């Protein structure tokens, strides 16, 4: 079964959406992602979001959060190997890396670690110049009326 989509018709009638189409293509090509550690993504307001990730066993020093343009990377790696004599080991301590694609103008506002949960707050901050603004319509003095030129008049001047 083929699940690839052909976006070429959309390229003919849209401008500036190349990044969106690239996101779809990259998501299709990505290998299956390990879903560890588990995480939630929640909308906390009209333009605010929160990622909550269960990182039990990791300290602040073993976690790394990097905010690049349009991307958030969360990685964790345990500092040392614990070679204890375990009868059962159910708490995973393997390294991980999660990449989240962010929309334009989404910024990380805070990050915290409490009770094994890493919480990252994000806010969409649209610059003032990109927000819609209302244009006032003023009244202007009526200027001279522009009359269309007759085709015959120009032909007579060209013949002379």
C-alpha positions in Angstrom: 0.0 0.0 0.0 1.4 3.4 -1.0 0.9 6.2 1.4 3.0 8.9 -0.2 1.2 12.0 -1.3 2.0 14.0 -4.4 2.2 17.7 -3.4 3.2 19.0 -6.8 -0.2 20.4 -7.7 -0.1 22.5 -4.5 3.3 23.9 -5.5 1.7 25.4 -8.6 -0.8 27.5 -6.6 0.9 28.3 -3.3 3.9 30.4 -2.4 5.9 30.2 0.8 4.6 26.8 2.0 7.6 24.8 1.1 8.5 24.2 4.7 5.1 22.7 5.4 5.4 20.3 2.4 8.9 19.4 3.6 7.6 18.5 7.1 5.1 16.1 5.5 7.9 14.5 3.4 10.2 14.2 6.3 7.6 12.7 8.6 6.9 10.1 5.9 10.5 9.2 5.6 11.2 9.0 9.3 11.8 5.6 10.7 9.4 4.4 13.5 10.2 6.5 16.5 10.8 4.9 19.9 8.1 6.3 22.1 10.3 6.4 25.2 10.2 8.3 27.4 6.5 8.9 27.3 5.4 12.5 26.9 2.2 14.6 26.6 1.7 17.7 24.5 -1.1 20.0 25.9 -2.6 23.3 24.8 -2.7 25.5 27.9 -4.1 28.6 26.2 -4.8 30.1 22.9 -1.1 30.5 22.0 0.6 28.5 24.7 1.5 24.9 24.9 3.2 22.5 27.4 5.3 19.4 26.8 5.5 17.1 29.8 8.0 14.2 29.6 8.4 11.4 32.1 12.2 11.2 32.8 12.3 9.2 36.0 15.9 8.6 37.1 17.4 11.5 35.1 18.8 14.5 36.9 18.9 18.1 35.5 22.6 17.6 34.5 21.7 14.5 32.4 19.1 16.3 30.4 19.7 18.7 27.5 17.1 21.0 25.9 18.1 22.9 22.7 15.8 25.4 20.9 16.7 25.9 17.3 14.7 27.8 14.8 11.4 25.9 14.3 12.8 22.9 16.3 13.0 21.7 19.9 15.4 18.9 20.8 15.2 17.2 24.1 17.9 14.7 24.9 18.9 12.7 28.0 21.9 10.5 28.8 22.9 8.9 32.1 26.2 10.1 33.4 27.6 6.7 34.5 26.8 3.1 34.1 25.1 1.4 37.0 26.3 -2.2 37.0 24.4 -3.3 40.0 23.2 -6.9 40.5 19.6 -6.4 39.5 17.0 -9.2 39.8 14.6 -7.0 37.7 15.3 -3.7 35.9 12.1 -1.9 35.0 13.3 1.7 35.1 14.9 2.4 31.8 17.9 4.6 31.8 18.9 4.4 28.2 19.8 7.6 26.3 17.0 9.3 24.3 16.5 12.2 21.9 13.1 13.7 20.9 12.8 16.3 18.2 9.7 18.5 18.0 9.0 20.6 14.9 7.7 24.1 16.1 5.6 26.5 14.1 7.0 29.9 13.3 7.3 32.3 16.3 7.0 29.6 19.0 9.4 30.2 21.8 10.4 28.2 24.9 9.4 30.2 27.9 10.4 27.9 30.7 11.5 24.4 31.6 11.5 22.6 34.9 12.1 19.2 36.4 10.0 18.0 39.4 9.0 14.5 40.6 10.5 12.8 37.5 8.5 15.0 35.1 10.3 17.4 32.7 7.9 20.3 31.9 8.6 22.7 29.0 6.3 25.7 28.4 6.0 27.2 24.9 4.4 30.4 23.7 3.6 31.6 20.2 4.6 35.2 20.1 3.6 36.8 16.8 5.6 40.0 16.1 3.5 43.2 16.1 4.3 43.9 12.4 2.9 40.5 11.4 -0.4 40.8 13.3 -3.4 41.9 11.2 -4.1 45.6 11.5 -7.1 47.7 10.5 -6.5 50.3 7.9 -8.6 53.4 8.4 -10.3 54.8 5.3 -10.0 58.5 5.1 -11.8 60.9 2.8 -9.8 62.5 0.0 -10.6 65.5 -2.2 -12.0 64.5 -5.5 -9.3 64.9 -8.2 -9.8 65.4 -11.9 -11.6 62.7 -13.6 -9.5 60.5 -15.9 -11.2 60.1 -19.3 -10.4 57.1 -21.5 -8.8 58.0 -24.8 -10.7 57.1 -27.9 -8.9 54.7 -30.3 -9.7 56.8 -33.4 -8.1 59.9 -32.0 -4.7 58.3 -31.6 -4.9 56.7 -35.0 -5.5 60.1 -36.6 -2.6 61.7 -34.8 -0.3 58.8 -35.8 -1.4 59.2 -39.5 -0.6 63.0 -39.5 
